[in-house]
Amino acid sequence: MGTQRDIAKQIISAKADYVLALKGNHPTLHQDVRAYFDAVTTPPAGWPESVGYTEATDGGHGRVEVRRCWASSDVSWLEQRMQWSGLRTIARVEAERHVGESVTRSRRYYVSSLVADAPRLLEASRVHWQIENAQHWVLDVVYGEDASRVRVGHAAQNLATLRRWSLNVLRQDGRRDTLRGKRKRAGWDEGYLARLLDIQMR
């Protein structure tokens, strides 16, 4: 949901940089970027000078994870490049996870306003997914987001925004209680709800 041209424009206008994930949200751009990396990273052809590469390995508790990143500054061929403010780089991140005899692999693709610095992009993508995974788990467990069947118009996007906003409000409250408990109390206790909203308005 965050990979939107208007969001990229706002980030650039604020003199910041973006690393935005591509999936089904922009199918043509995702397919073009994937095809590009499939072509330039297939042996025995060497990678062009415009493509940087890095690899990182870590592990623990019986698992080993290898993360690889290819980053390219060659975006002149992208038909949609002018629609993305500040677009300078495309990237592919591959994660290979070893747990015992089991090996799983995943690939993700990105557009970015950063220079084609593979180590920096790999770290940015890792932090992004750590945050996304942690937030998604909470939204599913506390709010039942995955079970929601709201699909009409902009309702799903509006509800997702409200869930994330309320989650941030609950996290700002210093009370020692679970997020689920705080949410229930806000529904039962108007005084507590007013205090939460007062915290948000400051």
N, CA, C and O of each residue as an XYZ file, in Angstrom:
808
protein
N       0.819     -1.192      0.000
C       0.000      0.000      0.000
C       0.862      1.255      0.000
O       0.438      2.289     -0.516
N       2.081      1.186      0.575
C       2.946      2.355      0.647
C       3.646      2.689     -0.643
O       4.197      3.782     -0.776
N       3.641      1.767     -1.615
C       4.333      2.014     -2.877
C       3.398      2.767     -3.814
O       2.726      2.174     -4.657
N       3.372      4.077     -3.649
C       2.520      4.935     -4.458
C       3.338      6.102     -4.982
O       4.239      6.592     -4.301
N       3.025      6.546     -6.197
C       3.769      7.646     -6.801
C       3.634      8.931     -5.996
O       4.593      9.693     -5.880
N       2.448      9.179     -5.437
C       2.251     10.396     -4.644
C       3.097     10.373     -3.372
O       3.616     11.405     -2.946
N       3.232      9.190     -2.770
C       4.062      9.063     -1.565
C       5.519      9.316     -1.909
O       6.219     10.005     -1.166
N       5.987      8.767     -3.031
C       7.369      9.010     -3.477
C       7.594     10.504     -3.679
O       8.633     11.035     -3.289
N       6.628     11.178     -4.285
C       6.740     12.621     -4.532
C       6.831     13.398     -3.226
O       7.634     14.323     -3.107
N       6.013     13.027     -2.248
C       6.036     13.707     -0.946
C       7.370     13.500     -0.237
O       7.905     14.421      0.381
N       7.899     12.285     -0.332
C       9.185     11.985      0.312
C      10.296     12.821     -0.304
O      11.123     13.388      0.411
N      10.315     12.896     -1.627
C      11.349     13.678     -2.315
C      11.195     15.163     -1.995
O      12.191     15.858     -1.791
N       9.949     15.658     -1.948
C       9.739     17.079     -1.651
C      10.174     17.419     -0.229
O      10.481     18.575      0.064
N      10.204     16.416      0.662
C      10.675     16.614      2.034
C      12.183     16.410      2.150
O      12.730     16.362      3.251
N      12.855     16.288      0.988
C      14.314     16.104      0.926
C      14.765     14.829      1.645
O      15.794     14.804      2.320
N      13.971     13.785      1.480
C      14.312     12.474      2.030
C      14.417     11.477      0.879
O      14.242     11.843     -0.283
N      14.700     10.227      1.202
C      14.827      9.184      0.190
C      13.866      8.051      0.487
O      13.425      7.873      1.622
N      13.545      7.283     -0.554
C      12.625      6.161     -0.397
C      13.229      4.876     -0.953
O      14.058      4.894     -1.862
N      12.785      3.759     -0.376
C      13.025      2.418     -0.892
C      11.659      1.737     -0.828
O      11.206      1.350      0.249
N      11.002      1.591     -1.981
C       9.630      1.110     -2.027
C       9.546     -0.256     -2.697
O      10.111     -0.473     -3.769
N       8.833     -1.170     -2.052
C       8.719     -2.545     -2.542
C       7.727     -2.633     -3.689
O       6.697     -1.959     -3.692
N       8.057     -3.480     -4.668
C       7.169     -3.749     -5.800
C       6.606     -5.152     -5.669
O       7.341     -6.109     -5.426
N       5.293     -5.264     -5.833
C       4.662     -6.583     -5.918
C       3.494     -6.444     -6.881
O       3.637     -5.889     -7.970
N       2.338     -6.951     -6.470
C       1.167     -6.852     -7.321
C       0.606     -5.450     -7.410
O      -0.281     -5.185     -8.222
N       1.122     -4.531     -6.567
C       0.609     -3.172     -6.554
C       0.906     -2.421     -7.854
O       0.148     -1.533     -8.244
N       1.998     -2.773     -8.519
C       2.361     -2.183     -9.813
C       2.861     -3.309    -10.715
O       4.066     -3.455    -10.918
N       1.942     -4.099    -11.254
C       2.335     -5.337    -11.943
C       3.266     -5.145    -13.132
O       4.184     -5.944    -13.315
N       3.061     -4.116    -13.942
C       3.910     -3.916    -15.119
C       5.328     -3.542    -14.701
O       6.297     -4.104    -15.210
N       5.448     -2.595    -13.774
C       6.765     -2.184    -13.294
C       7.460     -3.345    -12.601
O       8.655     -3.558    -12.805
N       6.734     -4.094    -11.788
C       7.306     -5.259    -11.109
C       7.827     -6.278    -12.127
O       8.929     -6.805    -11.973
N       7.051     -6.547    -13.141
C       7.455     -7.516    -14.165
C       8.683     -7.025    -14.926
O       9.583     -7.816    -15.212
N       8.738     -5.735    -15.261
C       9.881     -5.180    -15.988
C      11.155     -5.264    -15.164
O      12.203     -5.653    -15.682
N      11.078     -4.902    -13.877
C      12.261     -4.931    -13.010
C      12.728     -6.369    -12.801
O      13.927     -6.648    -12.819
N      11.777     -7.276    -12.604
C      12.140     -8.685    -12.433
C      12.816     -9.239    -13.687
O      13.819     -9.947    -13.592
N      12.269     -8.919    -14.860
C      12.855     -9.397    -16.121
C      14.260     -8.838    -16.312
O      15.149     -9.534    -16.801
N      14.458     -7.577    -15.926
C      15.788     -6.959    -16.047
C      16.813     -7.729    -15.227
O      17.874     -8.090    -15.737
N      16.500     -7.984    -13.946
C      17.471     -8.679    -13.099
C      17.646    -10.138    -13.509
O      18.744    -10.680    -13.382
N      16.599    -10.776    -13.993
C      16.748    -12.140    -14.497
C      17.737    -12.167    -15.658
O      18.514    -13.111    -15.796
N      17.707    -11.131    -16.491
C      18.589    -11.080    -17.667
C      20.032    -10.772    -17.285
O      20.956    -11.411    -17.787
N      20.234     -9.788    -16.392
C      21.615     -9.348    -16.124
C      22.328    -10.189    -15.081
O      23.546    -10.075    -14.941
N      21.608    -11.035    -14.340
C      22.269    -11.835    -13.299
C      22.308    -13.314    -13.633
O      22.625    -14.137    -12.774
N      21.988    -13.659    -14.875
C      21.994    -15.067    -15.272
C      23.379    -15.453    -15.786
O      23.856    -14.848    -16.746
N      24.049    -16.455    -15.170
C      25.344    -16.917    -15.677
C      25.187    -17.456    -17.101
O      24.091    -17.888    -17.460
N      26.250    -17.448    -17.935
C      27.611    -17.021    -17.572
C      27.874    -15.548    -17.836
O      29.003    -15.093    -17.656
N      26.874    -14.790    -18.256
C      27.094    -13.372    -18.529
C      27.489    -12.635    -17.250
O      26.915    -12.874    -16.188
N      28.460    -11.749    -17.354
C      28.854    -10.934    -16.203
C      27.869     -9.798    -16.003
O      27.190     -9.393    -16.946
N      27.785     -9.280    -14.784
C      26.887     -8.175    -14.525
C      27.439     -6.902    -15.145
O      28.651     -6.687    -15.128
N      26.576     -6.056    -15.693
C      27.053     -4.774    -16.218
C      27.604     -3.892    -15.098
O      27.322     -4.127    -13.923
N      28.382     -2.889    -15.459
C      28.992     -2.004    -14.460
C      27.942     -1.261    -13.642
O      28.209     -0.845    -12.515
N      26.760     -1.095    -14.202
C      25.709     -0.359    -13.498
C      25.089     -1.166    -12.360
O      24.304     -0.627    -11.580
N      25.435     -2.463    -12.255
C      24.837     -3.326    -11.224
C      25.835     -3.591    -10.106
O      26.929     -4.103    -10.342
N      25.442     -3.234     -8.882
C      26.251     -3.532     -7.707
C      25.676     -4.750     -6.987
O      24.497     -5.074     -7.133
N      26.524     -5.418     -6.208
C      26.097     -6.646     -5.539
C      26.709     -6.714     -4.144
O      27.838     -6.282     -3.915
N      25.928     -7.268     -3.224
C      26.454     -7.555     -1.891
C      25.742     -8.778     -1.332
O      24.670     -9.164     -1.796
N      26.365     -9.375     -0.324
C      25.815    -10.576      0.301
C      26.113    -10.531      1.790
O      27.200    -10.122      2.199
N      25.149    -10.952      2.601
C      25.332    -10.988      4.050
C      24.759    -12.285      4.592
O      23.734    -12.771      4.114
N      25.433    -12.844      5.599
C      24.993    -14.104      6.198
C      24.909    -13.945      7.704
O      25.806    -13.369      8.320
N      23.850    -14.445      8.297
C      23.779    -14.525      9.751
C      22.984    -15.767     10.133
O      22.370    -16.414      9.285
N      23.007    -16.083     11.406
C      22.305    -17.288     11.827
C      22.242    -17.398     13.330
O      22.761    -16.557     14.064
N      21.592    -18.456     13.765
C      21.424    -18.727     15.187
C      20.222    -19.608     15.394
O      19.304    -19.621     14.573
N      20.218    -20.351     16.494
C      19.101    -21.236     16.842
C      18.785    -22.228     15.712
O      17.621    -22.504     15.420
N      19.837    -22.754     15.088
C      19.636    -23.787     14.075
C      19.266    -23.297     12.695
O      18.911    -24.098     11.830
N      19.341    -22.001     12.471
C      19.023    -21.488     11.136
C      20.180    -20.631     10.619
O      20.922    -20.023     11.391
N      20.308    -20.601      9.303
C      21.277    -19.731      8.630
C      20.526    -18.989      7.537
O      19.788    -19.597      6.761
N      20.714    -17.669      7.475
C      20.055    -16.884      6.442
C      21.086    -16.125      5.629
O      21.926    -15.407      6.170
N      21.004    -16.299      4.318
C      21.874    -15.584      3.391
C      21.020    -14.579      2.636
O      20.016    -14.944      2.024
N      21.415    -13.323      2.679
C      20.689    -12.271      1.960
C      21.597    -11.681      0.892
O      22.756    -11.358      1.152
N      21.057    -11.545     -0.307
C      21.813    -11.000     -1.430
C      21.060     -9.816     -2.022
O      19.830     -9.803     -2.062
N      21.807     -8.837     -2.476
C      21.176     -7.668     -3.086
C      21.914     -7.279     -4.354
O      23.138     -7.152     -4.374
N      21.135     -7.093     -5.411
C      21.635     -6.528     -6.664
C      20.984     -5.156     -6.821
O      19.765     -5.039     -6.695
N      21.762     -4.134     -7.090
C      21.221     -2.779     -7.251
C      21.752     -2.192     -8.549
O      22.944     -2.284     -8.843
N      20.864     -1.594     -9.317
C      21.258     -1.057    -10.625
C      20.847      0.409    -10.765
O      19.738      0.802    -10.401
N      21.767      1.198    -11.301
C      21.490      2.607    -11.602
C      20.974      2.771    -13.030
O      20.701      3.889    -13.467
N      20.840      1.663    -13.755
C      20.369      1.708    -15.143
C      18.844      1.696    -15.158
O      18.221      0.636    -15.215
N      18.248      2.895    -15.105
C      16.788      3.003    -15.124
C      16.287      3.752    -16.363
O      15.091      4.012    -16.494
N      17.203      4.094    -17.263
C      16.824      4.892    -18.439
C      15.831      4.158    -19.342
O      15.071      4.796    -20.071
N      15.831      2.840    -19.298
C      14.964      2.033    -20.164
C      13.541      1.875    -19.613
O      12.641      1.448    -20.336
N      13.340      2.214    -18.342
C      12.027      2.041    -17.723
C      11.030      3.054    -18.273
O      11.237      4.261    -18.143
N       9.966      2.579    -18.879
C       8.961      3.470    -19.443
C       8.280      4.319    -18.370
O       7.851      5.440    -18.646
N       8.179      3.789    -17.147
C       7.464      4.492    -16.082
C       8.363      5.370    -15.219
O       7.901      5.937    -14.228
N       9.635      5.492    -15.577
C      10.574      6.168    -14.675
C      10.196      7.615    -14.385
O      10.436      8.097    -13.278
N       9.609      8.321    -15.355
C       9.275      9.725    -15.162
C       8.085      9.905    -14.218
O       7.833     11.010    -13.740
N       7.359      8.825    -13.952
C       6.206      8.903    -13.053
C       6.611      8.810    -11.579
O       5.801      9.057    -10.685
N       7.881      8.447    -11.339
C       8.362      8.261     -9.969
C       9.393      9.344     -9.649
O      10.503      9.331    -10.181
N       9.021     10.265     -8.791
C       9.916     11.372     -8.430
C      11.229     10.844     -7.862
O      11.244     10.016     -6.952
N      12.319     11.337     -8.415
C      13.639     11.023     -7.869
C      14.132      9.611     -8.087
O      15.132      9.221     -7.483
N      13.474      8.829     -8.924
C      13.875      7.433     -9.122
C      15.294      7.349     -9.688
O      15.584      7.902    -10.750
N      16.172      6.651     -8.965
C      17.567      6.507     -9.396
C      18.017      5.053     -9.477
O      18.987      4.735    -10.164
N      17.306      4.171     -8.769
C      17.815      2.812     -8.606
C      16.673      1.803     -8.590
O      15.582      2.079     -8.092
N      16.955      0.625     -9.150
C      16.088     -0.535     -8.968
C      16.926     -1.609     -8.282
O      18.145     -1.653     -8.445
N      16.267     -2.473     -7.517
C      17.024     -3.469     -6.747
C      16.248     -4.777     -6.644
O      15.019     -4.814     -6.689
N      17.029     -5.849     -6.503
C      16.454     -7.157     -6.191
C      17.128     -7.671     -4.923
O      18.354     -7.655     -4.806
N      16.304     -8.130     -3.971
C      16.826     -8.691     -2.727
C      16.357    -10.136     -2.638
O      15.170    -10.432     -2.773
N      17.306    -11.020     -2.409
C      17.017    -12.447     -2.319
C      17.388    -12.935     -0.926
O      18.485    -12.669     -0.433
N      16.465    -13.649     -0.300
C      16.718    -14.229      1.023
C      16.686    -15.743      0.901
O      15.738    -16.314      0.363
N      17.733    -16.388      1.405
C      17.833    -17.850      1.380
C      17.959    -18.316      2.824
O      18.932    -17.994      3.506
N      16.977    -19.069      3.283
C      16.916    -19.466      4.698
C      17.117    -20.973      4.812
O      16.398    -21.755      4.189
N      18.097    -21.370      5.609
C      18.416    -22.781      5.846
C      18.025    -23.142      7.281
O      18.539    -22.563      8.238
N      17.123    -24.090      7.415
C      16.754    -24.617      8.735
C      16.850    -26.129      8.630
O      15.988    -26.776      8.036
N      17.922    -26.698      9.221
C      18.178    -28.132      9.063
C      18.399    -28.455      7.599
O      19.252    -27.852      6.948
N      17.628    -29.409      7.074
C      17.736    -29.789      5.661
C      16.829    -28.947      4.764
O      16.880    -29.062      3.539
N      16.018    -28.122      5.363
C      15.060    -27.330      4.591
C      15.673    -26.009      4.129
O      16.349    -25.328      4.899
N      15.431    -25.653      2.866
C      15.909    -24.389      2.304
C      14.727    -23.685      1.643
O      14.042    -24.264      0.801
N      14.495    -22.428      2.031
C      13.454    -21.622      1.392
C      14.081    -20.356      0.822
O      15.023    -19.802      1.390
N      13.547    -19.913     -0.302
C      14.077    -18.710     -0.960
C      12.931    -17.757     -1.277
O      11.820    -18.176     -1.601
N      13.226    -16.487     -1.178
C      12.248    -15.472     -1.585
C      12.994    -14.333     -2.274
O      14.158    -14.061     -1.981
N      12.296    -13.681     -3.190
C      12.872    -12.523     -3.887
C      11.893    -11.362     -3.812
O      10.681    -11.528     -3.950
N      12.459    -10.186     -3.589
C      11.651     -8.966     -3.569
C      12.343     -7.932     -4.449
O      13.564     -7.937     -4.609
N      11.535     -7.053     -5.010
C      12.050     -6.038     -5.932
C      11.672     -4.657     -5.418
O      10.624     -4.480     -4.797
N      12.542     -3.672     -5.683
C      12.367     -2.332     -5.124
C      12.689     -1.265     -6.158
O      13.459     -1.482     -7.094
N      12.067     -0.092     -5.954
C      12.485      1.136     -6.631
C      12.953      2.080     -5.535
O      12.415      2.075     -4.428
N      13.974      2.902     -5.853
C      14.547      3.748     -4.817
C      15.103      5.045     -5.389
O      15.501      5.122     -6.551
N      15.116      6.056     -4.535
C      15.742      7.330     -4.888
C      17.197      7.373     -4.442
O      17.906      8.335     -4.736
N      17.649      6.341     -3.734
C      19.045      6.268     -3.308
C      19.940      5.896     -4.488
O      19.466      5.388     -5.504
N      21.239      6.156     -4.339
C      22.185      5.683     -5.341
C      22.240      4.165     -5.266
O      21.791      3.567     -4.288
N      22.787      3.549     -6.297
C      22.814      2.081     -6.377
C      23.896      1.508     -5.460
O      24.888      0.947     -5.926
N      23.691      1.658     -4.164
C      24.607      1.164     -3.140
C      23.999     -0.112     -2.558
O      23.134     -0.051     -1.684
N      24.455     -1.265     -3.046
C      23.824     -2.534     -2.677
C      23.812     -2.795     -1.164
O      22.771     -3.195     -0.641
N      24.929     -2.585     -0.431
C      24.877     -2.828      1.015
C      23.844     -1.952      1.736
O      23.140     -2.421      2.631
N      23.762     -0.690      1.340
C      22.810      0.218      1.983
C      21.370     -0.194      1.672
O      20.513     -0.169      2.555
N      21.104     -0.570      0.432
C      19.761     -0.986      0.052
C      19.364     -2.296      0.721
O      18.208     -2.485      1.097
N      20.337     -3.204      0.867
C      20.052     -4.466      1.551
C      19.646     -4.209      2.993
O      18.689     -4.805      3.487
N      20.366     -3.326      3.666
C      20.039     -3.013      5.056
C      18.683     -2.312      5.155
O      17.895     -2.609      6.054
N      18.408     -1.384      4.235
C      17.128     -0.674      4.247
C      15.964     -1.644      4.057
O      14.935     -1.526      4.722
N      16.134     -2.601      3.145
C      15.054     -3.567      2.901
C      14.868     -4.491      4.102
O      13.744     -4.890      4.408
N      15.934     -4.825      4.769
C      15.848     -5.706      5.931
C      15.106     -5.016      7.072
O      14.225     -5.610      7.693
N      15.462     -3.766      7.345
C      14.795     -3.010      8.406
C      13.318     -2.834      8.078
O      12.459     -2.967      8.949
N      13.029     -2.533      6.806
C      11.650     -2.351      6.370
C      10.824     -3.599      6.655
O       9.720     -3.501      7.191
N      11.346     -4.773      6.303
C      10.560     -5.989      6.489
C      10.475     -6.416      7.941
O       9.501     -7.054      8.338
N      11.492     -6.071      8.757
C      11.385     -6.344     10.185
C      10.223     -5.552     10.785
O       9.443     -6.077     11.579
N      10.122     -4.278     10.391
C       9.038     -3.428     10.884
C       7.699     -3.928     10.360
O       6.734     -4.046     11.115
N       7.644     -4.224      9.057
C       6.401     -4.688      8.450
C       5.903     -5.983      9.085
O       4.721     -6.123      9.400
N       6.836     -6.934      9.268
C       6.440     -8.223      9.836
C       5.938     -8.071     11.271
O       4.940     -8.685     11.649
N       6.633     -7.249     12.076
C       6.223     -7.040     13.455
C       4.862     -6.353     13.508
O       3.996     -6.739     14.293
N       4.677     -5.336     12.671
C       3.401     -4.616     12.668
C       2.266     -5.496     12.153
O       1.162     -5.483     12.696
N       2.550     -6.256     11.106
C       1.510     -7.123     10.549
C       1.040     -8.142     11.580
O      -0.156     -8.411     11.689
N       1.975     -8.706     12.333
C       1.606     -9.694     13.351
C       0.676     -9.073     14.382
O      -0.339     -9.667     14.747
N       1.020     -7.876     14.852
C       0.185     -7.207     15.855
C      -1.181     -6.878     15.278
O      -2.199     -7.094     15.934
N      -1.214     -6.353     14.049
C      -2.497     -5.990     13.444
C      -3.387     -7.218     13.251
O      -4.609     -7.128     13.369
N      -2.780     -8.346     12.959
C      -3.574     -9.560     12.778
C      -4.078    -10.094     14.118
O      -5.247    -10.458     14.246
N      -3.190    -10.140     15.115
C      -3.553    -10.714     16.406
C      -4.495     -9.798     17.186
O      -5.483    -10.265     17.754
N      -4.197     -8.498     17.218
C      -4.980     -7.561     18.041
C      -6.229     -7.072     17.318
O      -7.277     -6.893     17.939
N      -6.122     -6.855     16.006
C      -7.231     -6.274     15.252
C      -7.927     -7.266     14.311
O      -8.967     -6.948     13.735
N      -7.359     -8.457     14.156
C      -7.953     -9.430     13.243
C      -7.962     -8.959     11.799
O      -8.904     -9.233     11.055
N      -6.904     -8.246     11.402
C      -6.878     -7.634     10.071
C      -6.982     -8.661      8.948
O      -7.674     -8.423      7.959
N      -6.313     -9.785      9.088
C      -6.341    -10.793      8.020
C      -7.737    -11.374      7.807
O      -8.065    -11.829      6.711
N      -8.550    -11.358      8.851
C      -9.900    -11.919      8.738
C     -10.898    -10.933      8.135
O     -12.025    -11.309      7.813
N     -10.487     -9.675      7.983
C     -11.402     -8.657      7.456
C     -11.753     -8.954      5.998
O     -10.879     -9.275      5.193
N     -13.034     -8.845      5.673
C     -13.505     -9.095      4.313
C     -14.022     -7.809      3.653
O     -14.763     -7.863      2.671
N     -13.629     -6.670      4.195
C     -14.050     -5.385      3.637
C     -13.318     -5.166      2.320
O     -12.088     -5.180      2.275
N     -14.083     -4.962      1.244
C     -13.472     -4.836     -0.080
C     -14.051     -3.685     -0.915
O     -13.514     -3.378     -1.980
N     -15.120     -3.049     -0.460
C     -15.839     -2.073     -1.282
C     -15.116     -0.730     -1.305
O     -14.751     -0.193     -0.259
N     -14.914     -0.198     -2.502
C     -14.329      1.133     -2.654
C     -12.994      1.276     -1.942
O     -12.109      0.432     -2.080
N     -12.858      2.365     -1.172
C     -11.615      2.643     -0.435
C     -11.693      2.165      1.018
O     -10.818      2.480      1.825
N     -12.728      1.415      1.343
C     -12.958      1.028      2.739
C     -11.781      0.264      3.333
O     -11.389      0.530      4.469
N     -11.207     -0.682      2.583
C     -10.089     -1.483      3.116
C      -8.888     -0.599      3.436
O      -8.260     -0.757      4.483
N      -8.571      0.326      2.542
C      -7.435      1.221      2.761
C      -7.709      2.167      3.930
O      -6.823      2.428      4.744
N      -8.945      2.681      4.010
C      -9.300      3.587      5.105
C      -9.206      2.877      6.453
O      -8.677      3.433      7.416
N      -9.722      1.646      6.521
C      -9.658      0.885      7.781
C      -8.215      0.545      8.149
O      -7.850      0.586      9.325
N      -7.389      0.208      7.150
C      -5.975     -0.087      7.420
C      -5.283      1.139      8.015
O      -4.483      1.010      8.941
N      -5.586      2.318      7.492
C      -5.003      3.557      8.019
C      -5.446      3.796      9.453
O      -4.632      4.154     10.304
N      -6.743      3.599      9.727
C      -7.256      3.798     11.082
C      -6.669      2.792     12.072
O      -6.377      3.145     13.214
N      -6.495      1.542     11.639
C      -5.895      0.536     12.527
C      -4.475      0.932     12.906
O      -4.105      0.851     14.078
N      -3.679      1.359     11.938
C      -2.290      1.738     12.207
C      -2.224      2.988     13.079
O      -1.368      3.094     13.958
N      -3.127      3.931     12.835
C      -3.166      5.145     13.658
C      -3.496      4.786     15.100
O      -2.818      5.238     16.022
N      -4.535      3.973     15.301
C      -4.926      3.619     16.666
C      -3.844      2.775     17.350
O      -3.632      2.890     18.557
N      -3.169      1.936     16.578
C      -2.066      1.148     17.147
C      -0.973      2.069     17.670
O      -0.438      1.839     18.755
N      -0.634      3.109     16.913
C       0.386      4.065     17.361
C      -0.065      4.818     18.602
O       0.740      5.084     19.495
N      -1.357      5.166     18.666
C      -1.887      5.850     19.853
C      -1.762      4.950     21.078
O      -1.321      5.401     22.135
N      -2.145      3.690     20.945
C      -2.064      2.758     22.079
C      -0.624      2.560     22.537
O      -0.368      2.417     23.733
N       0.313      2.551     21.603
C       1.721      2.351     21.966
C       2.290      3.556     22.708
O       3.251      3.417     23.465
N       1.710      4.733     22.502
C       2.194      5.929     23.200
C       1.744      5.969     24.657
O       2.331      6.688     25.466
N       0.724      5.214     24.992
C       0.209      5.190     26.356
C       1.167      4.400     27.243
O       1.532      3.269     26.923
N       1.567      4.999     28.348
C       2.558      4.370     29.227
C       2.002      3.307     30.157
O       2.765      2.694     30.904
N       0.705      3.069     30.135
C       0.089      2.083     31.017
C       0.652      0.682     30.757
O       0.844      0.285     29.608
N       0.912     -0.054     31.830
C       1.448     -1.408     31.693
C       0.295     -2.367     31.455
O      -0.335     -2.859     32.391
N       0.035     -2.618     30.180
C      -1.043     -3.523     29.786
C      -0.745     -3.966     28.357
O       0.056     -3.338     27.665
N      -1.379     -5.030     27.923
C      -1.206     -5.474     26.547
C      -1.937     -4.525     25.606
O      -2.826     -3.784     26.027
N      -1.560     -4.551     24.334
C      -2.262     -3.740     23.347
C      -3.729     -4.159     23.249
O      -4.616     -3.316     23.113
N      -3.971     -5.460     23.318
C      -5.353     -5.948     23.285
C      -6.142     -5.407     24.486
O      -7.294     -4.995     24.346
N      -5.506     -5.414     25.668
C      -6.168     -4.907     26.864
C      -6.444     -3.413     26.767
O      -7.518     -2.953     27.155
N      -5.478     -2.652     26.250
C      -5.674     -1.207     26.087
C      -6.807     -0.921     25.108
O      -7.610     -0.012     25.316
N      -6.857     -1.701     24.050
C      -7.902     -1.497     23.039
C      -9.286     -1.754     23.640
O     -10.220     -0.983     23.419
N      -9.410     -2.843     24.401
C     -10.694     -3.139     25.035
C     -11.080     -2.056     26.039
O     -12.237     -1.640     26.101
N     -10.106     -1.606     26.821
C     -10.403     -0.585     27.823
C     -10.865      0.707     27.158
O     -11.764      1.381     27.661
N     -10.239      1.058     26.006
C     -10.641      2.270     25.284
C     -12.087      2.173     24.811
O     -12.783      3.184     24.719
N     -12.541      0.947     24.509
C     -13.921      0.755     24.086
C     -14.908      0.797     25.236
O     -16.082      1.106     25.037
N     -14.439      0.486     26.449
C     -15.321      0.418     27.614
C     -15.297      1.692     28.465
O     -16.291      2.044     29.100
N     -14.149      2.375     28.466
C     -13.930      3.497     29.389
C     -13.731      4.782     28.587
O     -12.678      4.985     27.984
N     -14.747      5.646     28.584
C     -14.667      6.882     27.796
C     -13.598      7.832     28.335
O     -13.005      8.594     27.572
N     -13.353      7.792     29.632
C     -12.304      8.624     30.222
C     -10.927      8.216     29.708
O     -10.099      9.063     29.371
N     -10.697      6.901     29.654
C      -9.423      6.392     29.144
C      -9.275      6.728     27.662
O      -8.196      7.116     27.214
N     -10.359      6.580     26.905
C     -10.335      6.915     25.484
C     -10.007      8.390     25.282
O      -9.219      8.742     24.405
N     -10.622      9.260     26.105
C     -10.350     10.697     25.997
C      -8.884     10.993     26.303
O      -8.278     11.854     25.667
N      -8.312     10.279     27.280
C      -6.893     10.489     27.608
C      -5.995     10.054     26.455
O      -5.005     10.721     26.155
N      -6.335      8.935     25.806
C      -5.558      8.487     24.649
C      -5.604      9.528     23.532
O      -4.579      9.840     22.925
N      -6.789     10.059     23.265
C      -6.933     11.053     22.215
C      -6.219     12.343     22.562
O      -5.709     13.031     21.677
N      -6.176     12.682     23.858
C      -5.458     13.880     24.317
C      -3.959     13.703     24.077
O      -3.279     14.643     23.665
N      -3.443     12.491     24.335
C      -2.028     12.201     24.077
C      -1.725     12.423     22.604
O      -0.696     13.004     22.258
N      -2.617     11.963     21.738
C      -2.409     12.065     20.291
C      -2.432     13.509     19.821
O      -1.696     13.869     18.903
N      -3.283     14.362     20.449
C      -3.454     15.743     19.997
C      -2.338     16.660     20.446
O      -2.231     17.777     19.938
N      -1.502     16.232     21.381
C      -0.437     17.104     21.874
C       0.639     17.313     20.830
O       1.613     18.022     21.080
